[in-house]
Amino acid sequence: MAYETKTNYCTYNLRKANEKRKKKVACILDGEVIKIYSSLMEVSTDGFTFSLVAKVCRNERSQHKGYNWKYI
């Protein structure tokens, strides 16, 4: 007898866990919030590198492409 998983249950829990881990990110220029992203991966849709944005949010870099970034 093979081990069977409940596919819907497992994927639901994975999606729920991933939503908890996501952090909102704000793009800031001259102290003004330009845009708010729901996750770091969404930042790449506008041409930013998500790993460099994460470094700015963690204060390891000062800015990325002229913008400041902050976790919300």
C-alpha positions as CSV (number, residue, x, y, z in Angstrom):
1,M,0.0,0.0,0.0
2,A,1.5,3.2,-1.1
3,Y,1.5,6.4,0.9
4,E,-1.1,8.8,-0.6
5,T,-1.3,12.5,0.1
6,K,-4.3,14.7,0.1
7,T,-3.3,17.0,-2.7
8,N,-5.7,19.8,-2.1
9,Y,-5.0,19.9,1.6
10,C,-1.3,20.0,1.1
11,T,-1.3,22.7,-1.5
12,Y,-3.7,24.8,0.6
13,N,-1.3,24.6,3.6
14,L,1.7,25.5,1.4
15,R,-0.1,28.5,-0.1
16,K,-1.2,29.6,3.4
17,A,2.3,29.3,4.7
18,N,3.8,31.3,1.8
19,E,1.3,34.1,2.3
20,K,2.4,34.4,5.9
21,R,6.0,34.7,4.9
22,K,5.5,37.5,2.4
23,K,6.4,41.0,3.4
24,K,5.1,44.1,1.8
25,V,7.8,46.4,0.3
26,A,7.6,50.1,-0.3
27,C,9.5,51.9,-3.0
28,I,10.5,55.4,-1.7
29,L,11.9,58.3,-3.6
30,D,12.7,61.6,-1.9
31,G,10.8,60.5,1.2
32,E,7.6,59.8,-0.8
33,V,6.2,56.3,-1.2
34,I,6.0,55.7,-5.0
35,K,4.6,52.2,-5.0
36,I,3.8,49.4,-2.6
37,Y,4.5,45.8,-3.6
38,S,2.9,42.8,-2.0
39,S,6.2,40.8,-2.0
40,L,9.8,40.9,-3.1
41,M,9.2,38.8,-6.1
42,E,6.6,41.3,-7.4
43,V,9.4,43.9,-7.5
44,S,11.1,42.1,-10.4
45,T,8.1,42.8,-12.7
46,D,9.1,46.5,-12.8
47,G,12.8,45.7,-13.6
48,F,14.3,45.7,-10.1
49,T,16.4,42.9,-8.7
50,F,14.6,41.4,-5.7
51,S,17.8,40.3,-3.9
52,L,19.3,43.8,-4.1
53,V,16.0,45.3,-2.9
54,A,16.0,42.9,0.0
55,K,19.5,44.0,0.9
56,V,18.4,47.7,1.0
57,C,15.5,46.7,3.2
58,R,17.9,45.0,5.6
59,N,20.2,48.1,5.6
60,E,23.1,46.2,3.8
61,R,22.9,48.7,0.9
62,S,21.9,52.3,0.8
63,Q,19.7,52.2,-2.3
64,H,18.9,50.3,-5.5
65,K,18.5,52.1,-8.9
66,G,18.2,55.4,-7.0
67,Y,15.2,54.3,-4.8
68,N,15.1,53.6,-1.1
69,W,13.2,50.5,-0.1
70,K,11.5,49.5,3.2
71,Y,9.6,46.6,4.6
72,I,6.1,47.6,5.7
